[in-house]
Amino acid sequence: MIRLQQLWIVGLFLLLFSCKELDKLTQFNMPYEASVTIDSSIGIDVPGNFYSPEIETNSESTFAVNDTRKDLVEEILLTQMSLELKSPEDGDFSFLNEISIYMSAEDLDEIKIAWKENIPAEPGKKIEMEVSNQDLKAYIKKDKFTLRVNSVTDEFITQDHEIDIDANFFVDAKVLGL
Protein backbone atom coordinates (compact mmCIF):
# COMPACT_ATOMS: atom_id res chain seq x y z
CA MET A 1 0.00 0.00 0.00
CA ILE A 2 2.83 2.42 0.89
CA ARG A 3 4.63 1.50 -2.34
CA LEU A 4 1.47 2.29 -4.35
CA GLN A 5 1.21 5.71 -2.68
CA GLN A 6 4.87 6.41 -3.43
CA LEU A 7 4.38 5.49 -7.08
CA TRP A 8 1.30 7.67 -7.26
CA ILE A 9 3.19 10.64 -5.76
CA VAL A 10 6.13 10.12 -8.14
CA GLY A 11 3.71 9.85 -11.07
CA LEU A 12 1.91 13.03 -10.05
CA PHE A 13 5.25 14.85 -9.69
CA LEU A 14 6.36 13.73 -13.16
CA LEU A 15 3.03 14.76 -14.67
CA LEU A 16 3.22 18.25 -13.12
CA PHE A 17 6.87 18.67 -14.10
CA SER A 18 6.13 17.52 -17.66
CA CYS A 19 3.23 19.97 -17.99
CA LYS A 20 5.48 22.84 -16.93
CA GLU A 21 8.09 21.76 -19.47
CA LEU A 22 5.43 21.50 -22.18
CA ASP A 23 4.09 24.92 -21.22
CA LYS A 24 7.56 26.43 -21.79
CA LEU A 25 7.40 25.22 -25.40
CA THR A 26 4.56 27.65 -26.10
CA GLN A 27 6.09 30.61 -24.28
CA PHE A 28 8.16 33.04 -26.29
CA ASN A 29 9.11 36.71 -26.63
CA MET A 30 8.00 39.14 -29.32
CA PRO A 31 10.25 42.18 -29.76
CA TYR A 32 8.94 45.42 -31.29
CA GLU A 33 10.66 48.64 -32.28
CA ALA A 34 9.22 52.06 -33.00
CA SER A 35 10.45 55.64 -33.12
CA VAL A 36 8.95 58.95 -32.19
CA THR A 37 10.14 62.56 -32.39
CA ILE A 38 9.67 65.05 -29.58
CA ASP A 39 9.36 68.46 -31.22
CA SER A 40 11.58 71.36 -30.22
CA SER A 41 8.60 73.69 -29.85
CA ILE A 42 7.28 72.01 -26.70
CA GLY A 43 7.21 74.23 -23.60
CA ILE A 44 8.46 73.56 -20.09
CA ASP A 45 6.13 71.58 -17.76
CA VAL A 46 3.55 71.32 -20.55
CA PRO A 47 2.51 67.77 -21.48
CA GLY A 48 3.18 67.00 -25.12
CA ASN A 49 1.74 64.09 -27.08
CA PHE A 50 3.67 62.39 -29.88
CA TYR A 51 2.58 59.35 -31.89
CA SER A 52 4.51 56.50 -33.41
CA PRO A 53 3.57 55.39 -36.89
CA GLU A 54 1.22 52.41 -36.86
CA ILE A 55 3.17 49.29 -35.92
CA GLU A 56 2.29 46.11 -37.77
CA THR A 57 2.12 43.28 -35.29
CA ASN A 58 2.84 40.42 -37.72
CA SER A 59 1.40 38.32 -34.92
CA GLU A 60 0.01 35.60 -37.20
CA SER A 61 3.46 34.81 -38.62
CA THR A 62 5.19 35.14 -35.24
CA PHE A 63 2.67 32.76 -33.69
CA ALA A 64 3.10 30.31 -36.58
CA VAL A 65 6.91 30.32 -36.21
CA ASN A 66 6.37 29.47 -32.53
CA ASP A 67 3.92 26.65 -33.32
CA THR A 68 0.79 28.37 -32.05
CA ARG A 69 -2.19 30.41 -33.29
CA LYS A 70 -4.02 33.58 -32.20
CA ASP A 71 -6.86 31.59 -30.69
CA LEU A 72 -4.44 29.64 -28.47
CA VAL A 73 -2.77 32.70 -26.92
CA GLU A 74 -3.60 32.91 -23.23
CA GLU A 75 -1.68 36.04 -22.24
CA ILE A 76 0.71 38.67 -23.61
CA LEU A 77 2.62 40.85 -21.17
CA LEU A 78 4.99 43.74 -21.73
CA THR A 79 8.15 42.66 -19.92
CA GLN A 80 10.60 45.37 -20.94
CA MET A 81 10.61 48.76 -22.64
CA SER A 82 13.51 51.10 -23.14
CA LEU A 83 13.93 54.45 -24.83
CA GLU A 84 17.14 55.44 -26.59
CA LEU A 85 17.89 58.94 -27.82
CA LYS A 86 19.13 58.85 -31.43
CA SER A 87 19.35 62.58 -32.12
CA PRO A 88 20.66 65.09 -31.44
CA GLU A 89 23.93 63.18 -31.14
CA ASP A 90 25.20 65.27 -28.23
CA GLY A 91 21.84 65.15 -26.41
CA ASP A 92 20.50 63.10 -23.53
CA PHE A 93 17.21 62.71 -21.68
CA SER A 94 17.95 65.49 -19.17
CA PHE A 95 15.21 67.64 -20.77
CA LEU A 96 12.54 65.19 -19.53
CA ASN A 97 10.80 65.32 -16.18
CA GLU A 98 8.48 62.38 -16.90
CA ILE A 99 7.32 60.27 -19.81
CA SER A 100 4.46 57.81 -20.36
CA ILE A 101 3.69 55.42 -23.23
CA TYR A 102 0.13 54.50 -24.20
CA MET A 103 -1.00 51.75 -26.58
CA SER A 104 -4.09 51.80 -28.77
CA ALA A 105 -5.52 49.59 -31.50
CA GLU A 106 -8.64 49.51 -33.61
CA ASP A 107 -11.82 49.15 -31.50
CA LEU A 108 -9.83 49.05 -28.24
CA ASP A 109 -9.42 51.69 -25.55
CA GLU A 110 -6.06 53.35 -25.13
CA ILE A 111 -4.11 52.05 -22.11
CA LYS A 112 -0.97 53.16 -20.30
CA ILE A 113 1.69 50.48 -20.70
CA ALA A 114 4.95 52.13 -19.58
CA TRP A 115 6.19 55.19 -17.71
CA LYS A 116 9.15 56.86 -16.05
CA GLU A 117 8.69 59.62 -13.47
CA ASN A 118 11.20 61.92 -11.78
CA ILE A 119 13.86 61.35 -14.41
CA PRO A 120 17.27 62.20 -12.91
CA ALA A 121 19.24 65.28 -14.01
CA GLU A 122 21.82 63.16 -15.87
CA PRO A 123 19.96 60.13 -17.24
CA GLY A 124 22.16 59.55 -20.29
CA LYS A 125 20.91 58.44 -23.71
CA LYS A 126 18.91 55.40 -22.55
CA ILE A 127 16.00 55.04 -20.13
CA GLU A 128 14.48 51.81 -18.84
CA MET A 129 10.75 52.25 -18.36
CA GLU A 130 8.47 50.89 -15.66
CA VAL A 131 5.93 48.58 -17.32
CA SER A 132 2.35 47.63 -16.52
CA ASN A 133 1.30 44.07 -15.82
CA GLN A 134 -1.82 44.26 -17.98
CA ASP A 135 -2.65 41.50 -20.43
CA LEU A 136 -2.10 43.02 -23.89
CA LYS A 137 -3.17 40.08 -26.04
CA ALA A 138 -6.14 41.95 -27.52
CA TYR A 139 -3.78 44.68 -28.79
CA ILE A 140 -1.02 42.42 -30.11
CA LYS A 141 -3.51 40.10 -31.81
CA LYS A 142 -4.72 43.05 -33.92
CA ASP A 143 -3.02 43.72 -37.24
CA LYS A 144 -1.64 47.09 -36.08
CA PHE A 145 -1.25 49.17 -32.95
CA THR A 146 -0.08 52.70 -32.21
CA LEU A 147 2.00 54.08 -29.37
CA ARG A 148 1.38 57.55 -27.95
CA VAL A 149 4.19 59.17 -26.01
CA ASN A 150 3.20 61.75 -23.42
CA SER A 151 6.16 63.72 -22.10
CA VAL A 152 6.65 66.57 -19.67
CA THR A 153 9.88 68.51 -20.05
CA ASP A 154 11.71 70.44 -17.37
CA GLU A 155 13.74 72.54 -19.80
CA PHE A 156 13.13 74.19 -23.14
CA ILE A 157 14.51 72.16 -26.07
CA THR A 158 15.75 73.89 -29.21
CA GLN A 159 16.08 70.78 -31.39
CA ASP A 160 13.81 67.89 -32.25
CA HIS A 161 14.69 64.74 -30.29
CA GLU A 162 14.34 61.42 -32.12
CA ILE A 163 13.74 58.49 -29.77
CA ASP A 164 13.83 54.76 -30.52
CA ILE A 165 11.43 52.62 -28.48
CA ASP A 166 12.37 48.98 -27.90
CA ALA A 167 9.77 46.72 -26.33
CA ASN A 168 9.65 43.05 -25.48
CA PHE A 169 6.37 41.16 -25.03
CA PHE A 170 6.11 37.75 -23.36
CA VAL A 171 3.58 35.44 -25.01
CA ASP A 172 2.04 32.44 -23.26
CA ALA A 173 -0.10 30.15 -25.44
CA LYS A 174 -2.07 27.03 -24.61
CA VAL A 175 -0.23 23.73 -24.72
CA LEU A 176 -1.59 21.44 -27.43
CA GLY A 177 -4.76 23.53 -27.51
CA LEU A 178 -5.70 22.52 -23.95
Sequence and secondary structure as in RCSB ss.txt:
>XXXX:A:sequence
MIRLQQLWIVGLFLLLFSCKELDKLTQFNMPYEASVTIDSSIGIDVPGNFYSPEIETNSESTFAVNDTRKDLVEE
ILLTQMSLELKSPEDGDFSFLNEISIYMSAEDLDEIKIAWKENIPAEPGKKIEMEVSNQDLKAYIKKDKFTLRVN
SVTDEFITQDHEIDIDANFFVDAKVLGL
>XXXX:A:secstr
 HHHHHHHHHHHHHHHHHHHHHHHHTEEEEEEEEEEEE TT  TT  EEEE   EE  HHHHHHHTT  GGGEEE
EEEEEEEEEEEESTT  GGGEEEEEEEEEETTEEEEEEEEE S  S   SEEE EE   B HHHHTSSEEEEEEE
EEESS  SS EEEEEEEEEEEEE GGG 
